[in-house]
Amino acid sequence: MNKDRADKFDEHLFRYLTTLRSLFDNQLVPNHHLSMHLKECLYLFGPVHAWWAFPFERFNGLLQHLNINNKS
C-alpha cells in the first residue's frame, strides 16, 4: 500500500459517502464515520489484510453457537 493508493481510496470513499447522504437524506451510521479514518490506518499499518480482525470476529461467532452449559 502506498500513499497515492490510500489517497485515491479516501477520495472515492468521500465521494461515495457524499452521494449516499444526498440520496438518503443525511442518514449515515457510525460505520460510515469510522470508514473516514481508514486512510490514516492504511498509512500507519499498511494493507488491510495485515491487520483486519475478521478472522477473530468469525471465530467469536462460531463460539457463540457452542453448547457449554448443557442446555439446548
N, C-alpha and C positions, 0 to 999 in steps of 0.2 A: 504494500500500500504506500503510495507516495502522496505528497501534499496536493498535487494537482487533481488526483482522483478523489481525494477527500473533499476538496473544494467543489468539484463538479457534483459529487453526491449531494453536498449541502445545498447547492443551487437547485437541483432537481427536487429535493425534499421540500425546500421552501416554496417552490412553485406549486407542488402538489398540495401542500397544506393551505396555501393561499386560495387555490381553486376549490378545495374542499370546504373552506369557510364560506366562500361565496355561494356554493351550491346548497349547503345545509345550514344556512342562517347562523353562522358563527358557532356551530355545535362541535367543538373539539373536545377531546377527552385527555386525561393526564398522559397517556402514552404518546399522544401527538406532541405534547410539550417535551417529554423526555427524549423523543426522537431528534429534537433540535440540538441535543447535546452529543449526538453521535460523532460529529466531525471532530470534536475535541478528543473523544475516546479513540478514534482512528489515528489521530496524531500521536497520542500517548502510548497506545497499546498495539497498534498495527491492525492487520486484518481481523475481522470479527471472529472467524473460525478459531483464532488463537485464544480467545477469552470469553466467548459466549457461554451461558450457563444451561443451554437447552438440554444437554445430556443429563445433567444433575436434576433439572426440573422434571424430566421424563421419568427418571428413576423414582423421584418422590411420588409421582402419580402411580407408579406400579406398587409402591409400598402401601399406598392408601387402600389398595384392594386386598391386602393380606389379612387373613383372619388370625389375629394374635391373642384374642381373649376367649376363644372357644364359643363365640356367638356367631350366628349367621348374619 
